[in-house]
Amino acid sequence: MKLLCLTPRLPFPPDRGDRLRAFNIIRRLGSEHELHLLSFIASDEERRHADALAPYCRSVQMVPLGPRRSAATVALNAWRRLPLQALYYRSAAMQRLVDDTLRRQRFDAAYIHLFRMAPYLSQQSGLYRIVDLTDVISSELARSMAFRGAASRLVYQVERPRIARYEREVAQRYEEVWLVSEHDRQLLAAQCPGANIRVVSNGVDFEAFYPTGQLAEPNSLLFTGHMRVFHNIDAATFLAQEILPLVRQELPDCTLTLAGADPGPEVRALASEPGVTVAGFVPDLNAALNHAAVFVAPLRFAAGVQNKVLEAMAAGRPVVTTSIVNQGLAAQPGRDLLIADDAATMASQIIGLLQNAEERERTGAAGREFAIRRFSWDVVGERLREIAQTVHPGLPPARSDEELERR
């Protein structure tokens, strides 16, 4: 099967949630089908990463997207009904590339990563278009409003209804939509009767994330995530300023490491809090996970499946998180992970784990088993195969992770 793929960011390196998902899906699709990738890049430096995608993509074509030009595009087109982030990625150069590619070649289907790329194929007929929304972003934005500053709230009071409307339009007009969680699927399906909405969840790389057997640092906590993402900034601040002080009342030597690329001023300032280290980018995340006694993900608003939590579970770390995060996971609270939605309860859960090595071991092992059972990329690969059968019947069985590694 011949597939056209559109991504707003080059899906390499897979160093943040959206790139991680796009890379792994492209890896699965490209290992069995002829895949042609069209992607935006933020700078010419990113062109060197195209070689890493060569094993999976027959061709990789890139279009530069500068922030100044994109901001001007948003300003000039803000009157349109499209979400502002779709306008940000509006590019005549990309539209020409898409149109020229479709004129020169015939494709069986298209994989469109995130709704901001959907407008480039809005006028195409005869092409099976799969839009990977990943999450129902409008729902996350609604939950986040209470935690935003006045200026940010003003912007998203305009943006959120646009996104909600466009999510519905995409679900109704395109041949297929993917979301990572059943919770989000039900949310969107209730608004779009008859739409073809599928759950294609994230997976985790169990060769990259696993228990090493090393002894964890006593009374150590870890939170990871891309530190420019608003829900991660809020979670890091909540953890460092409200939860950790309660834990340290009982365990004064408790420490917290905040690990993740690109920490801004708000996150860097948390290093002044007692017991807090802002590590920034960590080259060996599995080692950092195994070094921590407990992984804490106190996200107060989020959507879909959080990769950071899956990676911690795969590494065998006991996880304390919120019910919002578990909506996407559907893990068993008290067995696979611990759930708390306020600072006092979360601190109590953390203290209980730090003081009980046997409970840490049990929860970590149960979480890893859950992640293997529900979030293997092999399982996701099988689901991709089922969907591909609707486009091109008669394809052979999907390859496993082990087979892909031998390529």
C-alpha positions in Angstrom: 0.0 0.0 0.0 1.3 3.5 -0.9 0.8 6.1 1.9 1.2 9.8 2.1 2.1 11.1 5.5 1.8 14.7 6.7 3.3 15.9 10.0 3.6 19.4 11.6 7.0 18.5 13.1 9.6 16.2 11.7 9.1 13.0 13.7 12.7 12.7 14.7 14.2 12.7 17.2 11.3 11.2 19.2 12.0 13.5 22.2 8.5 14.7 23.0 5.0 13.2 23.0 3.8 14.2 19.5 7.1 13.2 17.8 7.2 10.0 19.8 3.8 8.9 18.6 4.3 10.0 15.0 7.7 8.3 14.8 6.4 5.0 16.1 3.4 5.0 13.8 5.6 5.9 10.8 7.9 3.1 11.9 5.1 0.6 11.8 3.5 1.9 8.6 6.8 2.4 6.8 8.1 -1.1 7.6 5.3 -2.7 5.5 4.1 0.0 3.1 5.6 2.6 0.8 5.5 5.8 2.8 6.2 9.3 1.6 6.6 11.9 4.3 5.9 15.7 4.0 6.8 17.6 7.1 7.4 21.1 8.4 10.8 21.9 10.0 11.6 24.7 12.4 15.1 25.2 11.1 17.5 23.9 8.4 19.4 22.1 11.1 16.6 19.5 11.3 17.3 18.4 7.7 20.0 16.1 9.1 17.4 14.0 10.8 15.9 12.9 7.5 18.5 10.1 7.3 17.1 8.5 10.5 13.7 8.2 8.8 15.1 6.7 5.6 14.5 3.0 6.8 10.8 3.8 6.9 10.1 6.5 4.3 10.7 6.1 0.6 11.0 9.9 0.5 11.1 12.8 3.0 10.3 16.3 1.9 10.5 19.2 4.3 9.1 22.8 4.3 10.6 25.4 6.6 8.1 27.1 9.0 9.4 30.3 10.6 7.7 31.7 13.7 7.6 35.2 12.4 5.9 34.2 9.1 3.5 31.9 11.0 2.6 34.7 13.5 1.9 37.0 10.6 -0.3 34.4 9.0 -2.3 34.0 12.2 -2.7 37.8 12.5 -3.9 38.2 8.9 -6.3 35.2 9.0 -7.6 35.3 12.5 -11.1 36.2 11.1 -11.3 32.7 9.6 -13.1 29.8 11.4 -10.0 27.7 11.6 -8.3 27.2 15.0 -5.3 29.6 15.5 -2.9 26.7 15.6 -4.1 25.4 12.3 -3.6 29.0 10.9 -0.1 29.0 12.4 0.7 26.0 10.2 -1.0 27.4 7.1 1.6 27.5 4.3 1.3 28.1 0.6 4.6 26.2 0.1 3.3 23.2 1.9 0.0 23.3 0.0 1.9 23.4 -3.3 4.1 20.5 -2.2 1.0 18.4 -1.2 -0.8 19.2 -4.5 2.3 18.5 -6.6 2.9 15.2 -4.8 -0.7 14.1 -5.4 -0.6 15.2 -9.0 2.6 13.2 -9.7 1.8 10.0 -7.7 -1.3 8.0 -6.7 -1.7 7.0 -3.1 -4.0 4.5 -1.4 -4.3 6.4 1.8 -3.0 9.4 3.8 -1.9 9.5 7.5 -2.4 13.1 8.8 -0.8 13.8 12.2 -2.8 16.2 14.2 -5.7 18.4 13.0 -3.4 21.3 12.2 -2.4 19.4 9.0 -5.9 18.3 8.0 -6.6 21.4 5.9 -4.0 20.4 3.4 -6.1 17.4 2.3 -9.6 19.0 2.9 -10.4 19.1 -0.8 -9.2 15.6 -1.8 -11.6 12.9 -2.9 -10.8 9.3 -3.7 -8.1 9.2 -1.0 -8.7 7.4 2.3 -7.7 10.1 4.8 -6.8 9.1 8.4 -6.5 12.1 10.8 -4.6 11.3 14.0 -6.2 13.8 16.4 -4.4 11.9 19.2 -6.4 13.8 21.9 -9.6 15.8 22.1 -7.7 19.0 22.7 -10.8 21.1 23.3 -11.6 19.0 26.4 -8.1 19.5 27.8 -8.3 23.2 27.2 -11.6 23.4 29.0 -10.1 21.7 32.1 -7.0 24.0 31.9 -8.8 27.3 32.0 -8.9 27.5 35.8 -5.1 27.2 35.9 -4.2 29.8 33.3 -3.4 33.5 33.7 -5.7 36.2 32.5 -4.0 36.8 29.1 -3.9 33.1 28.4 -7.5 32.6 29.3 -8.5 35.4 27.0 -6.7 33.7 24.0 -8.1 30.3 24.7 -11.6 31.5 25.3 -11.5 32.3 21.5 -9.4 29.3 20.5 -11.2 26.5 22.4 -14.6 26.8 20.6 -12.8 26.9 17.3 -10.9 23.8 18.1 -14.0 22.0 19.4 -15.8 22.9 16.2 -13.0 21.8 13.9 -12.5 18.5 15.8 -16.2 17.8 15.0 -15.8 18.8 11.4 -12.7 16.6 10.9 -14.4 13.6 12.5 -17.5 14.1 10.2 -15.7 14.9 6.9 -12.6 12.7 6.9 -12.7 8.9 6.4 -11.2 8.0 9.7 -10.1 9.6 12.9 -7.7 8.2 15.5 -7.6 9.0 19.3 -5.3 7.4 21.9 -8.0 6.7 24.6 -11.4 5.2 24.8 -12.4 8.1 27.1 -11.7 10.6 24.3 -13.3 8.5 21.7 -16.6 8.4 23.6 -16.3 12.2 24.1 -16.0 12.9 20.4 -18.3 10.2 19.2 -21.1 11.7 21.4 -20.8 14.9 19.3 -20.4 13.2 15.9 -22.9 10.3 15.5 -21.8 8.0 12.6 -18.2 9.3 12.5 -15.5 6.6 12.0 -13.5 7.2 15.2 -11.0 4.6 16.3 -8.8 4.1 19.4 -5.1 3.6 18.4 -3.3 4.0 21.6 0.3 4.9 22.3 2.8 2.1 23.1 6.1 2.1 25.0 9.5 0.8 23.9 10.2 -2.0 26.4 13.8 -2.3 25.1 14.4 1.3 26.1 12.5 1.3 29.4 13.0 -1.6 31.8 14.0 -2.3 35.4 17.8 -2.3 35.6 18.0 -3.8 39.1 19.9 -0.9 40.5 18.9 0.3 44.0 16.9 3.5 43.9 18.0 6.6 45.8 16.1 6.5 49.1 13.2 9.0 49.4 13.7 10.3 45.8 10.9 11.4 43.5 11.0 12.0 39.7 8.7 13.9 37.3 9.5 14.0 33.6 8.1 15.8 30.6 8.7 18.4 28.0 9.0 21.5 30.2 7.5 24.0 27.8 4.1 22.2 27.7 1.6 24.0 29.9 0.2 20.9 31.7 3.8 19.8 32.5 4.7 23.3 33.9 1.6 23.3 36.1 2.3 19.7 37.3 5.9 20.5 38.1 4.9 23.6 40.0 2.1 21.9 41.9 4.5 19.0 42.8 7.4 21.3 43.9 5.5 23.9 45.8 2.5 22.1 47.3 3.1 18.4 47.4 6.8 18.1 48.2 6.7 20.4 51.2 4.0 18.1 52.8 6.1 15.0 52.1 9.2 16.7 53.6 7.3 17.4 56.8 7.3 13.6 57.3 10.5 12.8 55.4 12.8 15.8 55.5 15.4 14.2 53.2 13.0 13.6 50.4 14.2 15.0 47.0 12.5 15.8 43.7 14.1 15.8 40.3 12.3 17.5 37.4 13.7 16.1 34.2 12.7 17.2 30.7 13.9 19.3 27.8 13.6 23.0 27.4 12.7 24.2 31.0 11.6 27.8 30.9 11.9 30.4 33.6 8.9 29.1 35.6 10.4 25.6 35.8 14.0 26.7 36.4 12.8 28.9 39.3 11.6 25.8 41.1 15.3 24.8 41.7 15.2 27.3 44.6 12.6 25.2 46.4 14.0 23.0 49.1 14.9 19.5 47.8 14.2 20.3 44.2 16.6 19.7 41.3 15.8 20.9 37.7 17.8 18.5 35.6 16.7 19.7 32.1 17.2 17.2 29.3 18.4 13.8 30.5 20.2 11.6 27.9 19.4 8.3 29.7 15.9 8.6 30.9 15.7 4.9 31.8 18.6 5.3 34.2 16.9 8.4 35.7 13.7 6.4 36.2 15.5 3.5 37.9 17.3 5.9 40.1 14.0 7.3 41.5 12.1 5.5 44.3 8.7 6.9 43.1 7.5 8.5 39.9 5.0 11.2 40.4 2.8 12.7 37.7 0.4 15.2 39.3 -1.2 16.5 36.1 -4.4 18.4 36.9 -5.5 18.6 33.3 -4.4 16.5 30.3 -5.8 14.5 27.5 -5.2 11.0 26.1 -2.4 8.7 27.2 0.6 10.2 28.9 3.8 8.6 27.6 5.8 9.7 30.7 3.6 7.5 32.8 3.9 4.5 30.5 7.7 4.9 30.4 7.8 4.9 34.2 5.6 1.8 34.4 7.8 0.0 31.9 10.8 0.8 34.0 9.1 -0.8 37.0 8.7 2.4 39.0 5.7 2.8 41.3 3.6 5.6 39.9 1.4 8.2 41.8 -0.8 10.2 39.4 -4.2 11.8 39.1 -7.6 10.4 38.0 -7.4 12.7 34.9 -4.3 10.9 33.8 -5.8 7.5 34.5 -8.8 8.3 32.3 -6.5 7.6 29.3 -4.8 4.6 30.9 -7.7 2.7 32.6 -5.3 1.1 35.1 -6.5 -0.4 38.3 -6.0 2.1 41.1 -4.3 0.6 44.2 -2.8 -2.2 42.1 -1.2 -0.8 38.9 -0.7 2.7 40.3 -1.9 5.0 43.0 -4.4 7.9 42.4 -4.7 11.2 44.2 -6.3 14.5 43.1 -5.2 16.9 45.9 -1.9 17.8 47.4 -2.6 16.2 50.8 -3.8 12.9 49.5 -0.9 12.7 47.0 1.6 13.5 49.7 0.1 10.7 51.8 0.3 8.2 48.9 3.9 9.2 48.2 4.9 8.9 51.9 3.3 5.4 52.1 5.3 4.2 49.2 8.6 5.7 50.3 8.2 4.1 53.7 7.3 0.6 52.4 9.9 -1.0 50.0 7.7 -4.1 49.6 4.7 -2.0 48.4 7.0 0.0 46.0 8.2 -3.3 44.5 4.6 -4.7 44.2 3.1 -1.6 42.6 6.1 -1.2 40.2 5.8 -4.8 39.1 2.0 -4.6 38.6 2.4 -1.4 36.7 5.0 -2.9 34.3 2.8 -5.9 33.7 -0.2 -3.7 32.9 1.9 -1.6 30.5 3.2 -4.7 28.7 -0.3 -6.1 28.4 -2.1 -2.9 27.2 0.5 -0.6 25.6 3.0 -2.7 23.7 3.8 -1.2 20.2 3.2 -4.7 19.0 -0.4 -4.4 20.1 -0.7 -1.0 18.4 0.9 -2.5 15.2 -1.8 -5.1 15.1 -4.4 -2.5 15.3 -2.8 -0.5 12.5 -2.9 -3.7 10.4 -6.7 -4.1 11.1 -7.3 -0.6 9.9 -5.1 -1.0 6.9 -7.2 -4.0 5.8 -10.2 -1.7 5.3 -8.2 0.2 2.8 -6.3 -2.6 1.1 -7.7 -6.1 1.9 -5.5 -9.1 1.7 -2.3 -7.8 3.4 0.0 -10.3 5.2 0.2 -10.3 9.1 1.9 -7.4 10.8 5.5 -7.7 11.9 6.4 -7.7 15.6 8.9 -5.4 17.3 11.5 -8.2 17.2 11.1 -8.6 13.5 11.3 -4.9 12.9 14.6 -4.7 14.9 16.1 -7.4 12.6 15.5 -5.2 9.5 
